[in-house]
């Protein structure tokens, strides 16, 4: 009886530690110059429940995959000429709270040079307002595809709608600064 109890306890402990580790690791990307980055899927939402870490790059959790991601079209005329940082935010989101100081620093540093857009999906009323804002700015497709990715910051080239970089729960200010500085020098 003791052996069965200990074996069961050990198995549950190992599973709990494995899932907790996979779900607590930040998922973000770091772009190389002139490449588009995308957010890796949340391992907690992975279809492969047997191995939630199957898609993770253990050597570099911020590794980027090149893609031709786009928001679908150029953004609205009123935000042309400046890179746009789109924040998919929710008041209940721990990742949003984690990146808040970084976002605040970026807003101060790039005031007047970069357009910051917050799409708040905290509840039904704020999501409806975010959808209206997204439609006005040409981000409807983007919001529809990313409204579950709270805690993500996406840097977009407004003239083309090209996603320059997308990070999730990444408090590293230098990662954002590199992309923004490159976009501003174009």
N, C-alpha and C positions, 0 to 999 in steps of 0.2 A: 504494500500500500504506500509506504514512504517513497519508494522508487517511482511509482506512477505519479505521485504528487510532485516530486522534484522534477521529473522529466516534463510534466505539463507546465510547471512554473518556469522552467528554463526556456521552453519553446515560446511561451507567451512573452517572456522578457525579451528574447531575441527579436521577435516580430515587432514588438512595441518600439524597441530601440531603432530598428531598421526603418520603419515607417516614419518615426519622429525625425530621424536624421534626414531622410529624403524630403520631408515636407518643410523642414526648417531651413534648408540650404537655399540662399537667394538664387533666383534664376534670372540671369541677365546676359547681355551680350556686349562684346566690345568690338567695335568695328575697326578694321584696318583702313588705311587711307583709300578713299574713293570706293569703298564697298558698302553694301547695304547689309545691315544686321537685322536679325529678327529674334524675338523672344522665344526661348525654348519652352515647350509645353510644361505646365505644372505637373511634377511627378505624382502629386496627390490625386490628380484627375486622370492619370494614365489608365488606359484600358488594360494594360498588362499588370494586374494587381499582384501577380506572383513576384514580379521584380520591378518595383517602382523606380529603381535607379537604372534601368536598362538603357535609357537614352542619355544618361548623364555622362559628360566628359569629366572623369575624375581628376585628370591632370590640370584642367583649366575650366572651372565652372562658368567663366565668362566668355568662353570661346564662341566665335560668331560663325554663322553659315552665310555665305554670300547668296543673295537672292535679288530679284528685281521687284521687291515689294513696293506697292504704291497705294495711295488712298483712293485711287480711281480716276482722278482728274486734278487739274490745277485747283488751288484753294481760292477762296473768294478774293475779289479785287482789293478789299479793304485791308488785307494782311499781306499783300504782295510786297516784294522787295526785302523782306526779312525772313530768316529761318523761323519756323514755328516749333515751339515745344508744347506738345499736347500731353496733359496730365489726366489720366483716367483715375479718378479719385472717388473714395468712399470714406465717410467719417468713421466707420467701424473697421476699416482695413489696417492691420498692423504694419504692412509694408508701406502704406501711405504715410503713416506716422514716422516710420524709419527714414524715409527719404525727404520728409518735410524740411529739415534744416538745410539739406543740400539744395533743394528747390528754392528755398528762400535766398540762399547765397547766390544762386544763378540769376534769380530775378534782380538782385541788387547789381551784380556785376555786368549784366547784359541789358540793363534798363535802356529802352529806346533803340536797341540794336536787334533784339529778338522779340518775337511775338509769343506770349505765354497764354495758352488756352487751357482752362480747367473744365473737364467734363465730369460733373459730379453725378455718380450713380448710386448714392447712398440709399435712396428710397424711390418710390414711384414718382413723387412730385419733382424731385431733383433730376431724376432720369428723364422725365418728360421735358424739363427745361434744357437738359443737356442735349437731348435729341433735336430740339428747336435750334439751339446754338450750332450744333453740328451741321444741320441742314443749311443754315445761314452761311456757314464758313466753307461748305463743300466737304464736310467730314462725315456725312451720313453713313457711307459704306464703312469707313474706318470705325466709327462708333459701334455699328451693328456687329462688326467682327471682333471688337476688342472690349466691349462693355463688361465682360467677365474678368478682364485682365487688370484689376485694380492694382495700384502701386506701380503702374508702368508709366514711363516717360518716353515719348516718341518724338524724334526730331525730324521735321519734314521740310523739304524744299518746296515753298508755296507755288513757284512758277510751273513746276512739273507734277507736283503731288508725290514725288519720290520720297520714300522713307529712307532717311540717311542713317538713322540708328534707332534702335528700340531697346530699352532696358526695363527690367522688372526688379524692383526691390534692390536697386543698386545705389548706395549712398556715396559712391566715389565721384566726387565733383570733377576730377581731372578727366574722367571718361567722357563726360558731357562736354567739358570745355574744349577738348581736342576736336570733337565733331563740330561744335559751334564755331570755333575759330577758323576751321577749314572752310565751313560754309560761308562765313563772313568775308573771307579773302577772295572768293570767286568773283 
